[in-house]
Amino acid sequence: MSSATPKKTWSQRFESALHPAIAAFNASISFDIELLEYDLLGSEAHAKMLAKTGIITTAEAEQLTQGLAQIRQEYREGQFLPTIDDEDVHFAVEHRLIELVGDVGKKLHTARSRNDQVGTDIRLYLRAQIDTIREQLRVFQQALLDQAERHVDTVIPGYTHLQRAQPLSLAHHLLAYVEMAQRDWERLGDIRHRVNVSPLGCGALAGTPFPIDRAYSAELLRFEGVYRNSLDGVSDRDFAIEFTAAASLINVHLSRLAEEVILWASAEFGFVTLTDTCSTGSSIMPQKKNPDVPELVRGKTGRVFGHLQSLLVMMKGLPMAYNKDLQEDKEPLFDTVKTVQGCLQAMTILLQEGLEFQTDRLAQTVTTDFSNATDVADYLAAKGVPFREAYNLVGKVVRQCLASQKLLKDLSLEEWQALHPAFESDIYEAIAPQQVVAARNSYGGTGFEQVRMALSEAKKRLLVAE
Protein backbone atom coordinates (compact mmCIF):
# COMPACT_ATOMS: atom_id res chain seq x y z
CA MET A 1 0.00 0.00 0.00
CA SER A 2 1.10 3.58 -0.52
CA SER A 3 0.41 6.40 1.89
CA ALA A 4 -2.07 8.86 0.42
CA THR A 5 -0.31 12.18 0.68
CA PRO A 6 -2.10 15.51 0.33
CA LYS A 7 -0.76 17.62 -2.49
CA LYS A 8 0.09 20.44 -0.10
CA THR A 9 2.23 19.35 2.81
CA TRP A 10 2.90 22.82 4.16
CA SER A 11 0.91 25.41 6.09
CA GLN A 12 -1.72 27.73 4.64
CA ARG A 13 1.15 30.14 3.98
CA PHE A 14 1.41 28.34 0.60
CA GLU A 15 -1.27 28.77 -2.03
CA SER A 16 -0.09 26.22 -4.60
CA ALA A 17 1.84 22.99 -4.81
CA LEU A 18 5.45 22.67 -5.89
CA HIS A 19 6.31 22.46 -9.56
CA PRO A 20 6.59 18.71 -10.30
CA ALA A 21 10.25 18.95 -11.28
CA ILE A 22 11.06 20.91 -8.12
CA ALA A 23 9.11 18.40 -6.04
CA ALA A 24 11.24 15.61 -7.50
CA PHE A 25 14.41 17.65 -6.96
CA ASN A 26 13.40 18.40 -3.37
CA ALA A 27 12.37 14.87 -2.40
CA SER A 28 14.64 12.55 -0.44
CA ILE A 29 12.32 9.56 -0.03
CA SER A 30 14.30 7.54 -2.59
CA PHE A 31 17.23 7.31 -0.17
CA ASP A 32 16.09 8.37 3.31
CA ILE A 33 13.68 5.43 3.38
CA GLU A 34 16.79 3.77 4.84
CA LEU A 35 15.94 5.63 8.06
CA LEU A 36 12.35 4.39 8.36
CA GLU A 37 12.89 1.88 11.18
CA TYR A 38 14.88 4.48 13.11
CA ASP A 39 12.24 7.15 12.48
CA LEU A 40 9.67 4.82 14.03
CA LEU A 41 11.89 4.23 17.07
CA GLY A 42 12.40 7.95 17.58
CA SER A 43 8.69 8.65 17.15
CA GLU A 44 7.72 5.99 19.67
CA ALA A 45 10.06 7.52 22.24
CA HIS A 46 8.74 11.00 21.48
CA ALA A 47 5.13 9.85 21.92
CA LYS A 48 5.92 8.26 25.28
CA MET A 49 7.70 11.42 26.41
CA LEU A 50 4.72 13.56 25.40
CA ALA A 51 2.49 11.36 27.56
CA LYS A 52 4.89 11.37 30.50
CA THR A 53 4.98 15.16 30.55
CA GLY A 54 1.18 15.47 30.14
CA ILE A 55 1.37 17.10 26.73
CA ILE A 56 -0.83 14.29 25.38
CA THR A 57 -2.76 11.61 27.25
CA THR A 58 -1.53 8.09 27.92
CA ALA A 59 -4.34 6.73 25.75
CA GLU A 60 -3.26 8.96 22.88
CA ALA A 61 0.34 7.83 23.26
CA GLU A 62 -0.80 4.20 23.12
CA GLN A 63 -2.73 4.89 19.93
CA LEU A 64 0.33 6.52 18.42
CA THR A 65 2.71 3.72 19.37
CA GLN A 66 0.29 1.07 18.12
CA GLY A 67 -0.04 2.91 14.82
CA LEU A 68 3.74 3.20 14.52
CA ALA A 69 4.08 -0.53 15.25
CA GLN A 70 1.62 -1.28 12.45
CA ILE A 71 3.61 0.88 10.03
CA ARG A 72 6.72 -1.08 10.99
CA GLN A 73 4.94 -4.35 10.25
CA GLU A 74 3.59 -3.06 6.94
CA TYR A 75 7.05 -1.89 5.91
CA ARG A 76 8.70 -5.20 6.78
CA GLU A 77 6.02 -7.07 4.84
CA GLY A 78 6.49 -4.84 1.82
CA GLN A 79 3.05 -3.24 2.10
CA PHE A 80 4.12 0.28 3.06
CA LEU A 81 5.64 1.78 -0.07
CA PRO A 82 6.09 5.56 0.10
CA THR A 83 6.35 7.42 -3.21
CA ILE A 84 7.90 10.69 -4.30
CA ASP A 85 4.67 12.45 -3.29
CA ASP A 86 5.60 11.69 0.32
CA GLU A 87 8.73 13.82 -0.11
CA ASP A 88 10.66 12.22 2.76
CA VAL A 89 10.45 9.35 5.22
CA HIS A 90 9.19 11.59 8.04
CA PHE A 91 6.17 12.86 6.13
CA ALA A 92 5.50 9.36 4.82
CA VAL A 93 5.27 7.97 8.35
CA GLU A 94 3.20 10.88 9.63
CA HIS A 95 0.69 10.66 6.79
CA ARG A 96 0.28 6.91 7.14
CA LEU A 97 -0.10 7.28 10.90
CA ILE A 98 -2.93 9.79 10.44
CA GLU A 99 -4.62 7.34 8.09
CA LEU A 100 -4.37 4.63 10.74
CA VAL A 101 -5.27 6.47 13.96
CA GLY A 102 -7.03 9.61 12.78
CA ASP A 103 -6.58 13.09 14.22
CA VAL A 104 -4.54 11.86 17.17
CA GLY A 105 -1.82 11.14 14.64
CA LYS A 106 -1.55 14.86 14.05
CA LYS A 107 -0.38 15.29 17.65
CA LEU A 108 2.82 13.28 17.22
CA HIS A 109 4.73 16.23 15.82
CA THR A 110 3.99 18.37 18.88
CA ALA A 111 7.23 19.80 20.37
CA ARG A 112 9.27 18.38 17.51
CA SER A 113 10.67 19.64 14.21
CA ARG A 114 11.85 17.66 11.24
CA ASN A 115 15.25 19.14 12.02
CA ASP A 116 15.68 17.41 15.37
CA GLN A 117 13.72 14.42 14.06
CA VAL A 118 16.11 13.70 11.20
CA GLY A 119 19.08 14.37 13.47
CA THR A 120 17.77 11.74 15.85
CA ASP A 121 17.07 9.23 13.08
CA ILE A 122 20.49 9.51 11.51
CA ARG A 123 22.24 9.08 14.85
CA LEU A 124 20.19 5.97 15.66
CA TYR A 125 21.03 4.61 12.21
CA LEU A 126 24.75 5.33 12.46
CA ARG A 127 25.01 3.96 15.99
CA ALA A 128 23.62 0.63 14.76
CA GLN A 129 25.93 0.59 11.73
CA ILE A 130 28.98 1.33 13.86
CA ASP A 131 28.11 -1.63 16.07
CA THR A 132 27.83 -3.85 12.99
CA ILE A 133 31.14 -2.65 11.53
CA ARG A 134 32.93 -3.17 14.83
CA GLU A 135 31.64 -6.74 14.89
CA GLN A 136 32.86 -7.18 11.31
CA LEU A 137 36.29 -5.86 12.29
CA ARG A 138 36.49 -8.53 14.99
CA VAL A 139 35.66 -11.26 12.45
CA PHE A 140 38.25 -9.80 10.06
CA GLN A 141 40.85 -9.80 12.82
CA GLN A 142 40.02 -13.41 13.65
CA ALA A 143 40.51 -14.40 10.01
CA LEU A 144 43.94 -12.74 10.09
CA LEU A 145 44.79 -14.50 13.36
CA ASP A 146 43.74 -17.87 11.97
CA GLN A 147 46.12 -17.42 9.04
CA ALA A 148 48.85 -16.10 11.32
CA GLU A 149 48.63 -19.11 13.63
CA ARG A 150 49.21 -21.41 10.67
CA HIS A 151 52.24 -19.43 9.53
CA VAL A 152 54.29 -18.44 12.57
CA ASP A 153 57.27 -20.41 11.23
CA THR A 154 56.70 -19.47 7.60
CA VAL A 155 59.30 -16.95 6.49
CA ILE A 156 58.40 -14.28 3.94
CA PRO A 157 60.56 -11.54 2.39
CA GLY A 158 60.04 -8.20 4.08
CA TYR A 159 60.18 -5.05 1.99
CA THR A 160 60.90 -1.36 2.29
CA HIS A 161 60.49 0.81 -0.81
CA LEU A 162 59.18 -2.45 -2.35
CA GLN A 163 62.79 -3.67 -2.28
CA ARG A 164 63.87 -6.77 -0.39
CA ALA A 165 64.79 -5.68 3.12
CA GLN A 166 64.78 -8.38 5.82
CA PRO A 167 62.97 -11.71 6.16
CA LEU A 168 59.95 -11.87 8.42
CA SER A 169 57.62 -14.36 9.99
CA LEU A 170 54.52 -14.37 7.77
CA ALA A 171 52.47 -14.30 10.97
CA HIS A 172 54.23 -11.08 11.98
CA HIS A 173 53.29 -9.55 8.63
CA LEU A 174 49.63 -10.52 9.07
CA LEU A 175 49.59 -9.30 12.66
CA ALA A 176 50.44 -5.81 11.42
CA TYR A 177 46.96 -5.75 9.85
CA VAL A 178 45.44 -7.02 13.09
CA GLU A 179 46.92 -3.96 14.78
CA MET A 180 45.51 -1.64 12.11
CA ALA A 181 42.07 -3.19 12.51
CA GLN A 182 42.36 -2.82 16.29
CA ARG A 183 42.89 0.91 15.91
CA ASP A 184 39.89 1.02 13.58
CA TRP A 185 37.78 -0.82 16.15
CA GLU A 186 38.87 1.50 18.95
CA ARG A 187 38.43 4.61 16.81
CA LEU A 188 34.84 3.66 15.97
CA GLY A 189 34.15 3.01 19.65
CA ASP A 190 35.33 6.51 20.47
CA ILE A 191 33.26 8.04 17.67
CA ARG A 192 30.21 6.09 18.83
CA HIS A 193 30.13 8.15 22.03
CA ARG A 194 29.79 11.35 20.03
CA VAL A 195 27.20 9.79 17.73
CA ASN A 196 25.18 8.64 20.73
CA VAL A 197 23.90 12.08 21.81
CA SER A 198 20.25 13.06 21.40
CA PRO A 199 19.17 16.18 19.51
CA LEU A 200 15.51 15.31 20.11
CA GLY A 201 13.83 18.30 21.73
CA CYS A 202 16.06 20.89 20.05
CA GLY A 203 13.13 21.75 17.79
CA ALA A 204 13.78 23.59 14.57
CA LEU A 205 16.70 25.46 16.13
CA ALA A 206 15.59 27.15 19.37
CA GLY A 207 14.02 24.46 21.54
CA THR A 208 10.30 24.39 22.38
CA PRO A 209 7.90 26.10 24.81
CA PHE A 210 6.36 22.74 25.73
CA PRO A 211 7.44 21.17 29.06
CA ILE A 212 9.28 18.28 27.44
CA ASP A 213 11.67 15.86 29.15
CA ARG A 214 14.64 15.46 26.83
CA ALA A 215 16.49 13.20 29.25
CA TYR A 216 13.57 10.76 29.29
CA SER A 217 13.32 10.41 25.50
CA ALA A 218 17.12 10.09 25.33
CA GLU A 219 16.99 7.32 27.93
CA LEU A 220 14.29 5.48 25.98
CA LEU A 221 16.50 5.60 22.88
CA ARG A 222 19.63 4.56 24.83
CA PHE A 223 21.43 7.81 24.08
CA GLU A 224 24.24 8.69 26.49
CA GLY A 225 23.19 12.31 26.77
CA VAL A 226 21.53 15.25 25.02
CA TYR A 227 22.87 18.20 23.04
CA ARG A 228 23.44 21.14 25.33
CA ASN A 229 22.78 23.70 22.60
CA SER A 230 19.74 23.50 20.32
CA LEU A 231 21.46 25.29 17.43
CA ASP A 232 24.33 22.82 17.56
CA GLY A 233 21.95 19.90 17.99
CA VAL A 234 20.13 20.40 14.68
CA SER A 235 23.12 21.48 12.58
CA ASP A 236 25.93 19.24 13.84
CA ARG A 237 27.26 16.69 11.36
CA ASP A 238 30.71 16.34 12.90
CA PHE A 239 29.82 12.79 13.91
CA ALA A 240 29.05 11.85 10.29
CA ILE A 241 32.33 13.35 9.09
CA GLU A 242 34.24 11.62 11.87
CA PHE A 243 32.66 8.32 10.97
CA THR A 244 33.45 8.76 7.28
CA ALA A 245 37.06 9.64 8.14
CA ALA A 246 37.29 6.49 10.28
CA ALA A 247 35.70 4.50 7.46
CA SER A 248 38.30 5.94 5.08
CA LEU A 249 41.06 4.64 7.34
CA ILE A 250 39.43 1.21 7.48
CA ASN A 251 39.48 1.13 3.71
CA VAL A 252 43.06 2.41 3.62
CA HIS A 253 44.06 -0.64 5.65
CA LEU A 254 41.95 -3.02 3.58
CA SER A 255 43.36 -1.50 0.38
CA ARG A 256 46.94 -1.93 1.55
CA LEU A 257 46.32 -5.61 2.23
CA ALA A 258 44.47 -5.89 -1.09
CA GLU A 259 47.44 -4.43 -2.95
CA GLU A 260 49.78 -6.95 -1.33
CA VAL A 261 47.52 -9.87 -2.21
CA ILE A 262 47.40 -8.65 -5.81
CA LEU A 263 51.20 -8.54 -5.94
CA TRP A 264 51.60 -11.87 -4.11
CA ALA A 265 49.21 -13.59 -6.53
CA SER A 266 51.19 -12.50 -9.59
CA ALA A 267 53.54 -14.92 -11.35
CA GLU A 268 56.42 -12.58 -10.49
CA PHE A 269 55.85 -13.11 -6.76
CA GLY A 270 53.95 -16.39 -6.59
CA PHE A 271 53.50 -16.12 -2.83
CA VAL A 272 49.79 -17.02 -2.88
CA THR A 273 47.40 -18.95 -5.07
CA LEU A 274 43.85 -17.66 -5.41
CA THR A 275 41.05 -20.18 -5.00
CA ASP A 276 38.14 -20.39 -7.39
CA THR A 277 35.72 -19.02 -4.77
CA CYS A 278 37.25 -15.55 -4.79
CA SER A 279 38.57 -15.02 -8.31
CA THR A 280 37.33 -14.88 -11.90
CA GLY A 281 38.78 -15.55 -15.32
CA SER A 282 39.32 -13.59 -18.49
CA SER A 283 36.79 -13.42 -21.33
CA ILE A 284 39.48 -14.23 -23.93
CA MET A 285 42.51 -15.57 -22.00
CA PRO A 286 41.58 -18.98 -20.56
CA GLN A 287 44.69 -19.26 -18.42
CA LYS A 288 43.92 -16.16 -16.33
CA LYS A 289 42.76 -16.10 -12.73
CA ASN A 290 42.06 -12.53 -11.67
CA PRO A 291 42.19 -11.12 -8.12
CA ASP A 292 38.80 -9.42 -8.39
CA VAL A 293 38.12 -9.15 -4.65
CA PRO A 294 41.24 -7.18 -3.70
CA GLU A 295 41.03 -5.12 -6.88
CA LEU A 296 37.46 -4.09 -6.11
CA VAL A 297 38.37 -3.25 -2.53
CA ARG A 298 41.24 -1.13 -3.79
CA GLY A 299 38.91 0.62 -6.22
CA LYS A 300 36.05 1.17 -3.79
CA THR A 301 38.41 2.83 -1.33
CA GLY A 302 38.51 5.96 -3.49
CA ARG A 303 34.73 6.05 -3.36
CA VAL A 304 34.80 6.27 0.43
CA PHE A 305 37.44 9.02 0.31
CA GLY A 306 35.16 10.95 -2.06
CA HIS A 307 32.27 10.77 0.39
CA LEU A 308 34.46 12.23 3.13
CA GLN A 309 35.40 15.13 0.88
CA SER A 310 31.74 15.61 -0.06
CA LEU A 311 30.67 15.93 3.57
CA LEU A 312 33.50 18.30 4.45
CA VAL A 313 32.72 20.58 1.52
CA MET A 314 28.99 20.47 2.29
CA MET A 315 29.57 21.68 5.86
CA LYS A 316 32.33 24.22 5.43
CA GLY A 317 30.17 27.23 4.57
CA LEU A 318 26.87 26.54 6.33
CA PRO A 319 25.58 29.31 8.60
CA MET A 320 23.60 28.36 11.69
CA ALA A 321 21.40 26.43 11.96
CA TYR A 322 19.67 23.85 9.76
CA ASN A 323 19.98 24.25 5.98
CA LYS A 324 18.57 22.08 3.21
CA ASP A 325 22.15 21.30 2.22
CA LEU A 326 22.14 18.85 5.11
CA GLN A 327 19.81 16.59 3.14
CA GLU A 328 22.95 15.78 1.15
CA ASP A 329 24.58 14.09 4.16
CA LYS A 330 22.62 10.87 3.77
CA GLU A 331 23.63 9.42 0.43
CA PRO A 332 27.39 9.75 1.12
CA LEU A 333 26.91 8.37 4.63
CA PHE A 334 24.68 5.47 3.56
CA ASP A 335 27.00 4.52 0.71
CA THR A 336 30.06 4.74 2.96
CA VAL A 337 28.45 2.33 5.41
CA LYS A 338 27.49 -0.14 2.69
CA THR A 339 30.86 0.10 0.97
CA VAL A 340 32.90 -0.44 4.13
CA GLN A 341 30.69 -3.30 5.27
CA GLY A 342 30.94 -4.94 1.84
CA CYS A 343 34.72 -4.53 1.68
CA LEU A 344 35.20 -5.95 5.17
CA GLN A 345 33.03 -8.95 4.39
CA ALA A 346 34.80 -9.61 1.07
CA MET A 347 38.32 -9.34 2.51
CA THR A 348 37.38 -11.57 5.43
CA ILE A 349 36.11 -14.27 3.06
CA LEU A 350 39.27 -13.87 0.97
CA LEU A 351 41.39 -14.55 4.06
CA GLN A 352 39.21 -17.44 5.19
CA GLU A 353 38.91 -19.34 1.94
CA GLY A 354 40.15 -17.28 -0.98
CA LEU A 355 43.91 -17.70 -0.91
CA GLU A 356 46.57 -20.29 -0.13
CA PHE A 357 50.11 -19.30 0.84
CA GLN A 358 52.78 -21.09 -1.17
CA THR A 359 55.14 -21.99 1.66
CA ASP A 360 57.68 -23.79 -0.55
CA ARG A 361 57.93 -20.78 -2.82
CA LEU A 362 58.35 -18.47 0.20
CA ALA A 363 61.03 -20.69 1.74
CA GLN A 364 62.94 -20.71 -1.52
CA THR A 365 62.57 -16.96 -2.06
CA VAL A 366 64.21 -15.90 1.20
CA THR A 367 67.37 -17.88 0.34
CA THR A 368 68.00 -16.08 -2.94
CA ASP A 369 68.66 -12.49 -1.92
CA PHE A 370 70.78 -10.30 0.32
CA SER A 371 68.11 -9.59 2.95
CA ASN A 372 70.46 -11.12 5.54
CA ALA A 373 73.13 -8.46 4.93
CA THR A 374 72.19 -6.48 8.04
CA ASP A 375 72.72 -9.63 10.08
CA VAL A 376 76.32 -9.83 8.87
CA ALA A 377 76.83 -6.28 10.12
CA ASP A 378 75.10 -7.17 13.41
CA TYR A 379 77.35 -10.24 13.68
CA LEU A 380 80.47 -8.10 13.46
CA ALA A 381 79.05 -5.45 15.80
CA ALA A 382 78.41 -8.15 18.40
CA LYS A 383 82.12 -9.04 18.16
CA GLY A 384 83.18 -5.47 18.89
CA VAL A 385 83.46 -4.02 15.38
CA PRO A 386 81.87 -0.53 15.26
CA PHE A 387 78.55 -0.88 13.46
CA ARG A 388 79.21 1.80 10.82
CA GLU A 389 82.52 0.13 9.98
CA ALA A 390 80.74 -3.23 9.79
CA TYR A 391 77.98 -1.69 7.65
CA ASN A 392 80.48 -0.37 5.10
CA LEU A 393 82.34 -3.67 5.02
CA VAL A 394 79.16 -5.64 4.31
CA GLY A 395 78.23 -3.22 1.52
CA LYS A 396 81.58 -4.02 -0.05
CA VAL A 397 80.93 -7.76 0.36
CA VAL A 398 77.54 -7.50 -1.31
CA ARG A 399 79.06 -5.62 -4.24
CA GLN A 400 81.69 -8.33 -4.67
CA CYS A 401 79.05 -11.07 -4.44
CA LEU A 402 76.95 -9.42 -7.11
CA ALA A 403 79.99 -9.19 -9.39
CA SER A 404 80.76 -12.87 -8.93
CA GLN A 405 77.07 -13.93 -8.97
CA LYS A 406 77.21 -15.33 -5.47
CA LEU A 407 75.03 -15.01 -2.38
CA LEU A 408 76.41 -14.41 1.11
CA LYS A 409 75.75 -18.03 2.04
CA ASP A 410 77.94 -19.15 -0.87
CA LEU A 411 81.11 -17.52 0.49
CA SER A 412 83.66 -19.90 1.95
CA LEU A 413 84.95 -19.40 5.49
CA GLU A 414 88.32 -18.40 4.01
CA GLU A 415 86.61 -15.68 1.97
CA TRP A 416 84.79 -14.44 5.07
CA GLN A 417 87.97 -14.34 7.13
CA ALA A 418 89.83 -12.60 4.34
CA LEU A 419 87.27 -9.82 4.68
CA HIS A 420 87.63 -9.61 8.47
CA PRO A 421 89.29 -11.90 11.04
CA ALA A 422 86.25 -11.72 13.35
CA PHE A 423 84.30 -14.08 11.08
CA GLU A 424 84.05 -17.64 12.32
CA SER A 425 82.14 -20.74 11.18
CA ASP A 426 79.02 -19.63 13.07
CA ILE A 427 78.45 -16.93 10.43
CA TYR A 428 76.48 -19.44 8.33
CA GLU A 429 73.99 -20.10 11.10
CA ALA A 430 73.70 -16.37 11.82
CA ILE A 431 72.65 -15.57 8.24
CA ALA A 432 70.27 -18.50 7.70
CA PRO A 433 66.74 -17.10 7.11
CA GLN A 434 65.12 -18.87 10.07
CA GLN A 435 67.85 -17.61 12.40
CA VAL A 436 67.70 -14.10 10.93
CA VAL A 437 64.02 -14.00 11.87
CA ALA A 438 64.43 -15.72 15.24
CA ALA A 439 67.19 -13.31 16.28
CA ARG A 440 64.92 -10.29 16.13
CA ASN A 441 63.40 -11.03 19.49
CA SER A 442 62.92 -7.47 20.75
CA TYR A 443 59.39 -6.62 21.86
CA GLY A 444 57.21 -6.11 18.82
CA GLY A 445 59.77 -7.71 16.54
CA THR A 446 59.46 -10.59 14.11
CA GLY A 447 61.26 -13.16 16.26
CA PHE A 448 59.18 -16.34 16.49
CA GLU A 449 58.98 -16.11 20.27
CA GLN A 450 57.72 -12.53 20.06
CA VAL A 451 55.22 -13.46 17.35
CA ARG A 452 53.72 -16.20 19.52
CA MET A 453 53.40 -13.71 22.38
CA ALA A 454 51.78 -11.19 20.03
CA LEU A 455 49.30 -13.82 18.84
CA SER A 456 48.33 -14.56 22.42
CA GLU A 457 47.88 -10.87 23.23
CA ALA A 458 45.81 -10.30 20.10
CA LYS A 459 43.48 -13.17 20.97
CA LYS A 460 42.85 -11.63 24.38
CA ARG A 461 42.06 -8.26 22.83
CA LEU A 462 39.43 -9.83 20.62
CA LEU A 463 37.53 -10.85 23.75
CA VAL A 464 37.19 -7.22 24.87
CA ALA A 465 33.65 -5.97 24.25
CA GLU A 466 34.28 -2.24 24.64
N, C-alpha and C positions, 0 to 999 in steps of 0.2 A: 504494500500500500504506500501511497505517497501522501505526505502532509499537504492539506489544502491551504495554501498560503494566500492571504489577501494581497491584492496588487500593490496596495500602499502599506508599507511596514513602518512608516514614520508617523509623527504627530500631525495634527491638523495644520501645522505650519506649512506643510507641502500641499499643493493643489493638484499636482499631477504625478504620474509614475515616472520612473527613470526611463530614459531612452533604452531600448532593448540592448544595444551594443554596450552602453555604459553599464547596464545592469550585469551583463556578462563579464565585463572588465572588472567590475567591483566585487563580484561574487568570489567567495573562497570555499564554497561547499565541496568543490571537487577534490580539495586536499585536506581541509580541516575536519572532514568527516572522521579522520583518524583520531580526533579528540572526543568522539561521541561518548564513549564509555566513561571518560574522565569528566566530561561535562555533566553526565548524570550523577556521578559521585559527588561532585561539587555542589550540584543543585540539591541533592538529598541533604547534605550537611547544612546548606543554607536554609532549607525549609525547617529543619529541626531547630536551628538557632532562632529563626523567627518565632517559632512556637515557644521556645524556652524563655524568650524575652517578652512574650505577650504581644508581639506585633501582629501575629495571626493566632488562631486558636489551635489547640492540639488536634482537633478533628480535621481542620483544614490542612494541617501539616501531614496528617496521615493520608488524606486524599492525594496530596501532592506526591508523597513518596510512593504511594501505590501506583499512581499514574506514571511516574518515572520508571518504576520497576517494569511496568508493562511495555514502555518504550524500549527498555533494554532487551526484553524478551523478543519483541517484534524485530528489533535490529539484528539480534543474533540468529533469528530464524529467517532473515532475509525479507521480511515483510515491510520494514520501515525503510523507505528508499527516498530520501530527500532529493529534490531537483534544484536546478539553478534558481528557480523562483524563491527558494528558501533562503537564498543569499549565503548564509553561513550555518554552521552546526548549531549555534545557540538559538537562532530564530527557528530553525527546524524543530528543535526539541520543544521550545515554548509553544509553537503553533500546534504541534501534535498533542501536547499536554492539555491545551485548552479544548481541543476536540474531545479528549478523553474525560476530563473532569469538569468542564464548563468554566464558569467565571472565576472559580477559585484558582484556576490555573493562571489567571492574570495577576494573582498576588505574589507569585514566586519571585518576580523581579523586584519586589519591594526592597529597598536599601541595598541594591546591587546595580552595577553598571556592566555593560559588556566588557569594559576595560579591565575591571578587576576579575570578571568572570573568565575571560580568555587567559589572563595571567595565571589564574588558579589552575585552569585546565592544562596549560602547557607545562606547568611545574609538576602536576600529578603525572602527566605523561612521561616527562623526562626522568623523573625519579624512578619510575618503573623500568624504563629502558636502561638507566644506569645500573640498576640491580641485575638486569639480564646480562648486560655486557660484562659486569664484574664476574658473574658466574661463568660466562664464556671464557674469560681470561684465565680462570682457574682450570678449566678443562684444557685449554691450550697449554698452560704450564705443565699440566700432568702429562700431556702427550710429549712434550719436550723432555720431561723427566724420564718417561718410559724409554725413549730412545737413548737418553744419556746413560741410564743404568745398563743398557746392553752394550755400551761402547766406552766404558771407562778406560779400558786397556787398548782401545783402537787409537792409533796415532794418525793424525792428519796434518798436512802442511799448514802452518800459520802464515799469514800474509800481513805485510804493511805496504802501502802504495800498490797493492795487488802484485807485489813481488815476494817471492819466498823469503820468509823471515826466520822463524823458529818452529820446530814441530810442537804439536799440542795434543793433548788428549781430546778426542772428538767430543767426549762428554763435557769437557771444559768449554769447548766452543758452543755447544748447545745450551749450556747453563748461562752463558752470557745473555741469551734471549729470555731465559727464565727471569733474570734480573730486570731486564727491560720491561717485561710484562708485569713484574711485581710493582715497579714504579707506576705503570699505567693503572694497575688495580688500586694502589694507594691514592694516586692523584684523583681518580674518579670518586673514591670515598670522601676525599676532602671537598671536592666540588659538590657532592651530594648534599652536604650540610648547607651550602648556600642556595642550592635548588630548593631545599625543603623548608621554605619560609612562605607563609601565607600572605598574599595580597588581598584576600577576600575581605571586604569591608572598607577598602580604600575608595570605593565608588568610582566615579568617572575620573576624579583627580583630587578631590577635596574632602573625602570622607562622606558621612551621611548624618542627617539630624535625627535619625531613628536610634533608639537605645539598644543598639546591637551588642553582641558579645563576641568579639573577634577571636578571643582566646578559645571559646567553646567550639566554634566552627573549625578552627585550626586543629584542636584536639581530635575532633571527629575525623578529620582527614589525615591525622598522624603527621601533621607539620610540626617542626621543632620550635617554631615561633612565628611571629607576625612582623610584617614590615612596619618600621617605626614612623615612616613618613609616607603619606598617601601619594604624593607626587612621584616619589621614587618607586613605590609599589606598583603603579600601573605602567611606568615607562622603563623599568629596569629590564635589560636583556643581557646583563653581564653574565648571568649563569649560562645562557645559551651559547655565548661566545666562548666562555671558559670550557664548556663541554666540547664544543667543536674544536677548540685548540687541543684538548686532551685526546679527542678522537683522531686528530691529525697526527699526534705523536704515536698513537697506537698503530696507525697505518704506516708511519715512518718505519717502525720496528718490523711490522709484517713485511713491508716492501724490501727492507734490507735482507731479511731471511729469504724472501722470494728471489731476489737477485742472486743470492748465493746458490740456491737450488738450481736456478736456470744455468748458472756457470757450471756447477757440479755435474749436471746432467748432460753437458755437452761432451762430444767425443774427445775434445782437447783435454778435459779434466777427467771424465769418467769416474767420478767419485760416487755417484748414485745412479741407480737405474729407476726409471719411472714405471709404476705399475699401470695396467690398463684402466684401472678404476679412476685415475686422476689425470689422464692424458688423452690426446686425440691424435689423429693422423693427418696427412696432407691429402688434398683432393687430387693431386697428380703425381706425388712422389710416395710410392707405397712403402718405402723403407722408413719413413719419418715417424717419430713419436714426439709430439710437441708438448712442452710444459705449460699447458693452458692455464692451470690454476695459479701458479706464481706470476705468470705474465699478466693475468687479469687483475690480480691483487696489486701488482706494481702499477698498472694503468689506472685502477680505481682510486689509488692514493691521491693522484692529482685532483680528482673530483672532490674529495673531502677537503683538500687545501683550498679549492675554489669556494666552497661553501663558507669556510672561515673568513676568507677575504670579503665575500658578499655580506656577511653579517657585520663585519667591522665597518665597511663602507656605508651600509644602511644606517648605522647608529651614529656615525661621527658628526653629523650636522643637525641632529634632531633637537629642537627646542623642547622644553617641558610642555605638556607632559605626554599624553598619548597622541600619536599621529598615525594616520592610516598606513604609513610606511611600514609600521610594525606587523602588518599582515604578511609582509614578505619574510618574516622570520621563520615561518613554518616549513615551507618547502625545503629550504636548505637544511633545516634541523632534522626534518623527517628523513630526508635522503641520506644525511650523514649517519643517522642511527642505522638505517637499513644497510647502508654500504659497509659500515664497520662490522655490524653483526654478520653480514654475509662473508666478509673477508676472514673474520675470525673462525667462522665455521669451516670455510674451505681450507684454510691453512692447517686447522686442527686435523681434519680428515686426511690431508696430504701427509702430515706427520704420522698419523696412525696407520694408514694403509696405502699411501700413495707413492712411497719411495723406499728403496732398499740400498743401504750403504754397501759399497763394494770394498770390503775390508782387505782383500788381497791386493787390489789396485792401490789402496791407500798405503798399505805396508810397503809395497814396492816403491811408491812415489817418494816417501821420506828418506829412502836410501840413495837417491839419485840427484842430490843437490848439495849445496853448501850451507844449509840452514843450521848445521852444527858448528859453524865457524866461531860463533860467540863462545861456545863451550871450550874451544881450544884456548881462546884468550882467558877465559875464567880459570882453566886448568893451570895456565902459567901464573896467573895472578895469585892463585892459592899456594903456589910454590915460591912466592915472594917477588915475582917479576912485576914491576909497576904496570897497572892495567893499560895505560896508554901506550907503553912500549910493547906490551903483548898484543894489543889491538893492531898496531902498525905491522908487527911481525906477521900476524895471521893474514892481514891483507896481502902481504907479499907472497905468502904461501898459496893463497887462493889464486893469485895471478899466475904463479908458476904452474899450479895444477891445471888451470884452464889452458895454458899454453901446451901442456903435455897431455891434455885430455884425460886427466886423472881426477878422482875424488879424494877427499882427505883420508878416507878409510883405506885408500889404495897405497898410500905412502908407506914405505918400509920404516922400521924403527931406526935404521941408520940414517934415512933421509930426515926423519923427525929430529934426531939428535944432532944432525949437521946444521939444522936450523937453530937449535938451542939445546944446551946440555941438560936442561931441566926435564926434557921429555923422557918418559920411561914407558915400559910396555903397557902400563895401565891407561895410556892415552886412547887405546882402541875401545876400551869399555866406556871411557868418559864421553866419547863422541858417537856411541851407538844410539839410534833414535829413542829407544825405550829408556835408556839411562838419561839422555838429554831431557826428556820429559820428566822423569822421576826426580831429577835433581832440583827442579824448580819447585821446591816444597815450602816456599814462603807463603804466608796466609794470603789466600786469594789467587794463588798461582796455579799452574797447570799440573803440578806434581800429582801423581795418582793418589797419594794419601790425602792431599788437600781436596782433590776432586770428590773423593768419597765422603769427606766431611761436609763439603758444600752440598752434595746430594742430600745428605741427612738433614742439614739445616733447611734446605729448600722444601723438603717434604713436610717439615714441621710448620713452615710458614703457610703452606697450603691449607692447613687445618684451622688457621685463624679466620674467624668470621668477619671481624671488623678491623 
